[in-house]
Amino acid sequence: MYRTKTCGELKINNVEETVELSGWIQKIRNLGGMVFIDLRDEFGITQIVINDEAMQEQAKELNTESCIHISRKSCGKSK
């Protein structure tokens, strides 16, 4: 299985739950200490926050409309 939740499915009750998401990058914003990625699928948009330096370096290689898969602990609700 390539995802446990869809981007439109995440809610506040999913906080601290490990989830896998797959989708296309709609937007990337680099604010220095954090990188924000808007990940979209056919069900909605979820904002991914990257504050780990190693992962921020990997995020520099990404472009909009790239397809990615991420597995991490949820810390908030989707947009």
C-alpha positions as CSV (number, residue, x, y, z in Angstrom):
1,M,0.0,0.0,0.0
2,Y,1.4,3.4,-0.9
3,R,-0.6,5.5,1.6
4,T,-2.5,5.0,4.9
5,K,-4.4,8.3,4.5
6,T,-5.4,10.6,1.7
7,C,-4.4,14.3,1.8
8,G,-8.0,15.3,2.4
9,E,-8.6,12.7,5.1
10,L,-6.2,14.0,7.9
11,K,-7.9,15.5,10.8
12,I,-6.9,16.8,14.3
13,N,-7.6,13.3,15.8
14,N,-4.7,12.0,13.7
15,V,-2.1,14.0,15.7
16,E,0.8,11.7,16.8
17,E,-0.3,9.0,14.4
18,T,2.2,7.7,11.9
19,V,0.8,8.2,8.4
20,E,1.9,7.6,4.9
21,L,0.9,10.1,2.2
22,S,1.5,10.1,-1.6
23,G,0.8,12.9,-4.0
24,W,2.1,15.7,-6.1
25,I,4.0,18.7,-4.9
26,Q,1.8,21.8,-5.5
27,K,4.0,24.4,-3.8
28,I,7.4,24.5,-2.0
29,R,8.3,27.4,0.4
30,N,11.7,27.6,2.0
31,L,11.7,30.0,4.9
32,G,15.3,29.4,6.0
33,G,14.8,27.2,9.1
34,M,11.8,25.4,7.7
35,V,10.6,24.1,4.4
36,F,6.8,23.8,3.7
37,I,5.5,21.5,1.0
38,D,1.8,21.6,-0.1
39,L,1.2,18.0,-1.1
40,R,-2.0,17.3,-3.1
41,D,-3.9,14.3,-4.3
42,E,-7.3,13.9,-5.7
43,F,-8.9,14.2,-2.3
44,G,-7.2,17.4,-1.0
45,I,-4.1,19.2,0.1
46,T,-1.9,18.6,3.2
47,Q,1.0,20.8,4.3
48,I,4.2,19.0,5.0
49,V,6.6,20.9,7.4
50,I,10.3,20.0,7.2
51,N,12.5,21.3,10.0
52,D,15.2,18.5,9.9
53,E,18.4,19.9,8.2
54,A,19.1,16.6,6.3
55,M,15.6,16.4,5.0
56,Q,15.7,20.1,4.0
57,E,18.7,19.3,1.8
58,Q,16.8,16.5,0.1
59,A,13.8,18.9,-0.4
60,K,16.0,21.2,-2.4
61,E,16.1,18.5,-5.1
62,L,12.3,18.6,-5.4
63,N,10.2,20.5,-8.0
64,T,6.6,21.3,-8.2
65,E,4.5,18.5,-9.8
66,S,7.0,15.9,-8.5
67,C,5.3,12.9,-7.1
68,I,6.5,12.0,-3.6
69,H,5.7,9.5,-0.8
70,I,6.3,10.4,2.8
71,S,5.9,8.5,6.1
72,R,6.0,10.4,9.3
73,K,4.2,11.2,12.5
74,S,1.3,13.6,12.0
75,C,1.6,16.8,14.1
76,G,-1.5,18.7,13.0
77,K,-4.5,18.8,10.6
78,S,-4.6,19.3,6.9
79,K,-5.6,22.6,5.2
